[in-house]
Amino acid sequence: MDPISMGLLAALAGGAGGELGRQAWAGLSALVRQPFRRGRDAADAPQVSTGEPELAALGQAPDDQARAQALSVALAARSSLDPDFDAGLRQWHEGARLILTQDGDVRNSVSGGNQYGPVLQGRDFSGLSFTTQPPPPTAPEGGTPAARN
């Protein structure tokens, strides 16, 4: 796996991305804390860090690029030796990239006719509810709604 971007790691450690960023950082922390399961060729492999010390160090100083680089290198090294970690890191990375790169942007448009009710445009809404009134009655051609009788 390619190394994880130092910018992404530093940004998430610093709290970028709001609640989603904090969740991504917590997800990485949980992944790194899982037991290190080395592959079959582990006897010949060099000893590498689990990534925990580097993760903690970057968490204490998110602006330190050297700490971000150290974590990136530790993650790449562990990923090359631990197939389960590699799979988990790839999955984590796909989700984390979306938070900061905004690859999940949504484009909204409202068109065609009359809209009678709230229109909410944006991304990642939850826990919302609306109460609306029915649309006003339409008037027949050449008259008002009361003139229908």
NORKA-V546350 format. One record per residue. N is the residue number from 1. RES is the residue in three letters. PHI is phi in whole degrees, 0 to 359 (NA if undefined). OMEGA is omega in degrees with one decimal (999 if undefined). D_LAST is the distance of its C-alpha to the last C-alpha in whole Angstrom. Layout:
BEGIN
N_RES_PHI_OMEGA_D_LAST ; N_RES_PHI_OMEGA_D_LAST
END
This chain:
BEGIN
1_MET_NA_176.0_74 ; 2_ASP_294_178.2_74 ; 3_PRO_301_176.0_75 ; 4_ILE_287_-179.0_72 ; 5_SER_304_176.5_71 ; 6_MET_297_178.9_73 ; 7_GLY_296_178.2_70 ; 8_LEU_296_-179.6_67 ; 9_LEU_299_-179.5_70 ; 10_ALA_295_-179.2_70 ; 11_ALA_296_179.7_67 ; 12_LEU_293_177.7_66 ; 13_ALA_296_-179.4_69 ; 14_GLY_275_176.5_67 ; 15_GLY_94_178.4_64 ; 16_ALA_294_178.9_62 ; 17_GLY_87_176.8_59 ; 18_GLY_61_-177.7_58 ; 19_GLU_297_178.1_57 ; 20_LEU_296_177.1_57 ; 21_GLY_295_177.3_61 ; 22_ARG_296_177.9_62 ; 23_GLN_294_177.9_61 ; 24_ALA_295_178.4_63 ; 25_TRP_296_178.2_66 ; 26_ALA_296_177.5_66 ; 27_GLY_296_177.2_65 ; 28_LEU_295_179.4_68 ; 29_SER_300_179.3_70 ; 30_ALA_296_179.2_70 ; 31_LEU_296_-178.2_71 ; 32_VAL_295_-178.1_74 ; 33_ARG_281_176.1_75 ; 34_GLN_294_179.7_75 ; 35_PRO_303_179.9_78 ; 36_PHE_279_179.7_80 ; 37_ARG_252_-178.9_80 ; 38_ARG_284_179.0_83 ; 39_GLY_290_-176.6_83 ; 40_ARG_297_-177.0_86 ; 41_ASP_273_-173.9_88 ; 42_ALA_294_-178.5_88 ; 43_ALA_297_-179.0_91 ; 44_ASP_270_-174.5_92 ; 45_ALA_281_176.6_89 ; 46_PRO_290_176.6_90 ; 47_GLN_287_179.1_89 ; 48_VAL_232_-180.0_85 ; 49_SER_289_173.1_83 ; 50_THR_288_-177.2_80 ; 51_GLY_102_-178.0_78 ; 52_GLU_298_179.9_78 ; 53_PRO_298_-179.5_80 ; 54_GLU_291_177.6_79 ; 55_LEU_297_179.6_75 ; 56_ALA_296_-179.1_76 ; 57_ALA_296_179.7_78 ; 58_LEU_292_177.1_75 ; 59_GLY_299_179.2_73 ; 60_GLN_280_-178.4_75 ; 61_ALA_219_-175.3_75 ; 62_PRO_298_-178.6_72 ; 63_ASP_276_-176.6_74 ; 64_ASP_277_-177.8_77 ; 65_GLN_296_178.5_77 ; 66_ALA_294_178.2_80 ; 67_ARG_290_177.3_79 ; 68_ALA_296_178.5_76 ; 69_GLN_293_179.6_78 ; 70_ALA_298_178.1_80 ; 71_LEU_293_179.2_77 ; 72_SER_301_179.8_76 ; 73_VAL_294_180.0_79 ; 74_ALA_297_179.1_80 ; 75_LEU_296_179.9_76 ; 76_ALA_295_-179.6_77 ; 77_ALA_295_179.2_81 ; 78_ARG_295_179.8_79 ; 79_SER_299_-178.9_77 ; 80_SER_287_-177.7_80 ; 81_LEU_254_-174.0_81 ; 82_ASP_237_-176.2_79 ; 83_PRO_301_178.9_76 ; 84_ASP_294_178.2_74 ; 85_PHE_295_179.4_74 ; 86_ASP_301_179.8_73 ; 87_ALA_296_179.1_70 ; 88_GLY_295_-179.5_69 ; 89_LEU_292_177.4_70 ; 90_ARG_298_179.0_68 ; 91_GLN_296_179.1_65 ; 92_TRP_299_-175.5_65 ; 93_HIS_297_178.7_65 ; 94_GLU_302_179.8_62 ; 95_GLY_290_-177.2_60 ; 96_ALA_293_179.1_62 ; 97_ARG_299_-178.6_62 ; 98_LEU_296_-177.2_58 ; 99_ILE_296_-174.1_58 ; 100_LEU_265_-178.2_60 ; 101_THR_271_-178.8_59 ; 102_GLN_60_177.1_56 ; 103_ASP_296_179.6_56 ; 104_GLY_264_-179.5_53 ; 105_ASP_304_178.7_51 ; 106_VAL_241_176.3_47 ; 107_ARG_251_-178.1_45 ; 108_ASN_247_171.1_41 ; 109_SER_211_177.0_38 ; 110_VAL_238_-177.9_35 ; 111_SER_205_173.4_33 ; 112_GLY_78_173.5_30 ; 113_GLY_94_-178.8_27 ; 114_ASN_261_175.4_25 ; 115_GLN_249_179.5_27 ; 116_TYR_243_179.0_25 ; 117_GLY_157_-178.2_28 ; 118_PRO_289_173.8_32 ; 119_VAL_234_-179.1_34 ; 120_LEU_243_179.4_38 ; 121_GLN_241_179.9_40 ; 122_GLY_160_-176.5_44 ; 123_ARG_212_172.5_46 ; 124_ASP_61_175.9_48 ; 125_PHE_266_173.1_45 ; 126_SER_207_176.0_45 ; 127_GLY_68_-179.3_44 ; 128_LEU_258_171.7_41 ; 129_SER_215_-178.8_37 ; 130_PHE_229_167.7_34 ; 131_THR_244_-176.7_31 ; 132_THR_229_174.8_28 ; 133_GLN_259_178.7_24 ; 134_PRO_295_-179.8_21 ; 135_PRO_297_178.5_20 ; 136_PRO_295_179.3_17 ; 137_PRO_297_179.8_14 ; 138_THR_268_-179.1_14 ; 139_ALA_275_174.3_12 ; 140_PRO_293_-179.2_11 ; 141_GLU_304_176.0_13 ; 142_GLY_77_179.7_13 ; 143_GLY_202_177.9_11 ; 144_THR_257_-179.9_10 ; 145_PRO_304_-179.5_9 ; 146_ALA_288_-176.9_7 ; 147_ALA_279_-178.5_6 ; 148_ARG_291_-176.7_4 ; 149_ASN_282_999_0
END
